[in-house]
């Protein structure tokens, strides 16, 4: 059973959930007797549950009942694979067709956003841009109005920026020649930057 945003669950429902987990029984609607169930629960929350426990907003006994293993996922703005994620979302929406590729300036605007709506918000922004863009290239003008800030507000990364290079290569299926064409550089430049990145990560 997956329970999303469990940190927002009212205390009355927390008590009922705790009873289900402790006793292994539920009372179906309209039934006169409880039914035995075997549950494995996965829960998620954007809130810090220990802090909620400390303030009395979340039951301590329920927290320890659920807290078997914890996996912390960073918010979108802190992920190091933003360019690859953009390319993957665009490719998924494009289906069999070649996905559009964001320009360096457009990618910079996207990367600078705080993304309070996380991946859902990014996916919607890319869907909007993909519907408006022409010739397979997403520019700043194709992004939702929220991203139409003065050009000097966000500095566009150079075409050799790791995030941009990853996004373009992923969108081109690893085709260096096509990536070079879209970035406006030659294939030798792409290969040199890839070697430099591999050397830094070694």
ZIZI-V894980 format. One record per pair of residues at least 12 apart in sequence whose C-alpha atoms are under 10 Angstrom apart, sorted by the first residue. I is the first residue (numbers start at 0). J is the second residue. D is the distance in Angstrom with one decimal. If there is no record, write none. Layout:
# ZIZI-V894980
i-><I	I>
j-><J	J>
d-><D	D>
This chain:
# ZIZI-V894980
i-><0	0	0	0	0	1	1	1	1	1	2	2	2	2	2	3	3	3	3	3	4	4	4	4	4	5	5	5	5	5	5	5	5	6	6	6	6	6	6	6	6	6	6	6	6	7	7	7	7	7	7	7	8	8	9	9	9	10	10	10	10	13	13	13	13	13	14	14	14	14	16	17	17	17	17	17	17	18	19	19	19	19	20	20	20	20	20	20	20	20	21	21	22	22	22	23	23	23	23	24	24	24	39	40	40	41	41	41	41	41	42	42	42	43	43	43	45	45	45	48	48	49	49	73	74	74	74	74	74	74	75	75	75	75	75	75	75	75	75	75	76	76	76	76	76	76	76	76	76	77	77	78	79	80	80	80	80	81	81	81	81	81	81	81	82	82	82	82	82	82	82	82	82	82	82	82	82	82	82	83	83	83	83	83	83	83	83	83	84	84	84	84	84	84	84	85	85	85	85	85	85	85	85	85	85	85	85	85	85	85	85	86	86	86	86	86	86	86	86	86	86	86	86	86	86	87	87	87	88	88	88	88	88	88	88	89	89	89	89	89	89	89	89	90	90	90	90	92	92	92	92	93	93	97	97	97	97	98	98	98	98	98	98	98	99	99	99	99	99	99	99	99	99	99	99	99	99	100	100	100	100	100	100	100	100	100	100	100	100	100	100	100	100	100	101	101	101	101	101	101	101	101	101	101	101	101	101	101	101	101	102	102	102	102	102	102	102	102	102	102	102	102	103	103	103	103	103	103	103	103	103	103	103	103	103	103	103	103	104	104	104	104	104	104	104	104	104	104	104	105	105	105	105	105	105	105	105	105	105	105	105	105	105	106	106	106	106	106	106	106	106	106	107	107	107	107	107	107	107	107	108	108	108	108	108	108	108	108	108	108	108	108	109	109	109	109	109	109	109	110	110	111	111	111	111	112	112	112	123	124	124	124	124	124	124	125	125	125	125	126	126	127	127	127	128	128	128	128	129	129	130	131	135	136	157	158	158	158	158	158	158	159	159	159	159	159	159	159	160	161	161	161	163	164	164	164	164	164	164	165	165	166	167	167	167	168	168	168	174	175	175	175	175	176>
j-><38	39	40	41	42	39	40	41	42	43	40	41	42	43	44	41	42	43	44	45	42	43	44	45	46	41	42	43	44	45	46	48	57	42	43	44	45	46	47	48	51	52	56	57	62	44	45	46	48	51	56	57	56	57	56	57	58	55	56	57	58	57	58	60	61	62	57	58	60	61	61	58	60	61	62	64	65	61	35	36	37	38	36	37	38	39	40	61	64	65	61	64	35	36	37	35	36	37	38	36	37	38	65	65	67	65	66	67	68	69	65	66	69	69	70	71	71	72	74	62	66	62	63	117	113	114	115	116	117	118	110	112	113	114	115	116	117	118	120	121	109	110	111	112	113	114	115	117	118	110	113	110	162	161	162	165	166	106	109	110	162	163	165	166	101	106	107	109	110	161	162	163	164	165	166	167	168	169	170	162	163	164	165	166	167	168	169	170	118	121	122	162	165	166	169	100	101	106	109	110	118	121	122	125	162	163	165	166	167	169	170	98	99	100	101	125	163	165	166	167	168	169	170	171	172	166	169	170	118	121	122	123	125	126	170	101	122	125	126	128	129	166	170	169	170	171	172	122	125	126	129	126	129	135	170	171	172	129	135	136	169	170	171	172	125	128	129	130	132	133	134	135	136	137	167	170	171	129	132	134	135	136	137	138	163	166	167	168	169	170	171	178	181	182	125	128	129	132	135	136	137	138	139	141	142	163	166	167	170	181	136	137	138	139	155	156	158	163	166	167	181	182	137	138	139	154	155	156	157	158	159	160	162	163	164	166	167	182	137	138	139	150	153	154	155	156	157	158	163	128	136	137	138	139	140	141	142	146	147	153	155	156	163	137	138	139	142	155	156	162	163	166	139	153	154	155	156	157	162	163	138	139	142	145	146	147	148	150	152	153	154	155	121	124	125	139	142	146	153	153	162	146	152	153	154	145	146	153	143	141	142	143	144	145	146	137	141	142	143	142	143	141	142	143	140	141	142	143	141	142	142	143	181	181	182	179	181	182	183	184	189	182	184	188	189	191	192	193	192	192	193	196	182	178	179	182	189	192	193	178	193	178	179	181	182	181	182	189	186	187	188	189	190	189>
d-><6.8	6.1	4.8	6.2	8.2	8.6	5.9	4.8	5.6	8.0	7.4	6.3	4.6	6.4	8.8	8.3	5.6	4.9	6.4	9.2	7.3	5.3	4.2	6.6	8.0	9.9	6.3	6.1	5.6	8.8	8.8	9.0	9.3	9.2	7.9	5.6	7.6	6.1	7.8	6.4	7.7	9.8	8.4	7.1	9.8	7.9	9.3	8.3	9.9	9.8	8.9	8.7	9.1	8.2	8.2	8.2	10.0	9.3	7.1	6.7	7.2	7.7	7.0	9.8	7.2	9.7	10.0	8.0	9.5	8.0	8.1	9.0	7.9	5.7	9.3	7.8	9.2	9.3	9.3	8.5	9.6	9.0	9.2	8.7	7.5	9.1	9.0	8.9	7.9	9.0	9.5	8.4	8.5	9.1	9.9	5.8	5.4	6.3	7.6	5.6	8.3	9.8	9.7	7.4	9.9	8.1	9.6	9.8	9.6	9.9	7.8	9.2	9.6	9.6	9.4	9.7	10.0	9.6	9.2	7.5	9.8	8.0	9.9	10.0	9.0	8.2	8.5	9.5	6.7	8.8	9.3	9.6	7.9	6.6	8.5	8.9	5.5	6.6	10.0	8.9	9.6	7.2	7.9	7.3	5.6	6.4	8.8	8.0	9.7	9.7	9.1	10.0	8.6	9.7	7.4	8.6	9.2	9.3	9.2	7.2	6.9	9.4	9.2	8.3	9.6	7.7	9.8	9.6	8.3	8.3	4.8	6.2	8.1	6.0	4.6	8.3	9.9	8.8	10.0	7.5	8.8	9.3	5.9	5.0	8.6	8.9	6.6	8.6	9.1	9.6	9.7	10.0	9.6	7.8	9.4	9.1	8.7	8.6	9.2	9.7	9.7	8.1	8.2	7.9	9.8	10.0	9.8	6.8	9.7	9.3	9.0	8.0	8.6	7.4	8.7	9.8	9.8	8.3	5.1	7.3	8.6	6.0	5.4	9.1	9.9	8.4	7.5	7.5	9.4	8.8	6.6	9.9	7.7	8.9	9.8	9.6	8.2	6.8	7.7	9.8	7.7	10.0	7.9	8.8	6.7	9.6	9.6	9.2	9.1	7.5	8.7	9.6	8.7	7.8	7.7	7.8	9.3	8.4	6.9	8.9	9.8	6.2	8.1	9.9	9.7	9.2	6.6	9.8	7.8	8.6	8.0	4.2	5.2	6.4	9.3	7.4	9.3	9.0	9.5	9.6	6.2	4.9	5.8	8.8	9.7	7.6	6.3	9.5	9.5	6.5	8.5	9.6	8.2	9.8	9.4	9.1	9.3	9.4	8.6	5.7	4.3	6.1	8.4	9.5	9.8	8.4	8.1	7.8	9.5	9.7	6.7	6.0	5.5	7.8	9.0	9.7	8.7	8.1	9.8	8.9	8.7	8.1	9.5	8.3	9.3	9.5	5.7	5.9	6.9	6.4	9.4	8.6	9.1	6.2	9.2	9.8	9.6	8.5	9.5	7.1	6.5	8.5	8.2	7.5	4.5	7.0	8.9	9.6	9.6	9.9	9.7	6.9	5.2	4.6	8.3	8.5	7.6	8.7	9.8	9.8	7.8	9.8	10.0	8.8	8.5	8.3	10.0	7.7	8.4	8.5	7.1	8.9	9.2	6.7	6.9	5.2	6.5	9.8	9.2	8.6	9.9	7.4	9.0	9.8	6.3	8.5	8.5	9.2	9.0	6.4	8.3	7.7	8.2	8.9	9.4	9.1	8.7	7.5	9.8	9.6	9.3	9.5	9.7	7.3	9.4	9.4	8.1	10.0	9.4	9.6	6.7	6.3	9.9	9.6	9.5	8.9	9.3	7.5	8.7	9.3	9.8	7.7	6.8	6.7	8.5	4.8	4.9	6.9	7.7	8.6	9.8	9.7	9.6	8.5	9.6	9.6	9.7	6.1	8.2	8.3	9.6	8.6	9.3	8.6	7.8	9.9	6.8	9.2	9.0	8.7	8.9	7.9	9.0	8.1	9.4	8.4	8.3	8.9	8.8	9.7	9.7	9.5	8.8	7.8	7.9	9.7	10.0	9.7	10.0	9.3	10.0	7.0	7.9	8.7>
